[in-house]
Amino acid sequence: MRSDKDKVLPTDGFIRCDTNPRAIINVDNAALLAYKRKRQAERSKQEEINRLNNEVSELKAMLKQVLEKNK
């Protein structure tokens, strides 16, 4: 028995699945592409941050070596 909660109003970008009437499929390709671009941009930023952190760690290690030699 279905209740009012099971009823879904038509919404732009979504369709009901033909094989499973309770399933709703997102067909908004523009939103999907925007999400993928945003996710890739975030990954690129994180990779750049990680690279810079590694470089700073290497510089610190080199500086420590130089300071130890000068003692």
N, C-alpha and C positions, 0 to 999 in steps of 0.2 A: 504494500500500500504506500503510495507516494504522498508526501506532505507538500505544503507550500514551499518549504525549504529546498525541495528537489527541483522546483521549477526555475529555469534559467531564462532570463529575458534576452532577446537578441542583442548582441553587442558587436560593433564594428571590429573587424579583425579576428573574430572567432566564429567557428562553425561547429555544428554537431557532427560527430563521426558517423558514417553510414553503417558501419558494422557494429558499433556499440553506441546506442542512443544516449547513454549516460556520460559518454566521453565528449569533451569539448576540445577542439583543436585551435591553436593560435595560428592564424594565417597572415599575420601582419609582418611581411618580409622586411619592410623598412625598419621596424622596431628591432627585429632580429639583427639586421646588419648594423644598426646603431649600437646595439649591445655588444656585438662582436668587436667593433672598432674601439669602443670604450674599454673593453676587457684587454685588447691588445695594447692599447696605449698605457694602461695601468701596468701590464707586464713589462713593457719597455722601460717605464719609469723605475720599476723595482729592480730590473736588471742593471740599469745605470747606477742606481744607488748602491747595489751590491758591488759593482765594479769599482766605484769610487771608494767604498769602504775597504776593499781589498788593497787598493793603491795606497791609501792612508796607512793601513797596517804595515805594508811593505816599507813605506817611507819611515815610519816610526822604528821599525826593526833596523833599518840601515843607519838611522841617526844614533840609535843606541850603540851599534857597532863602532861608529866613528867616535863617539864619546868615550867608549871603553878603551879604544886605542890611544886616545889623547891623555889618558890618566897617567 
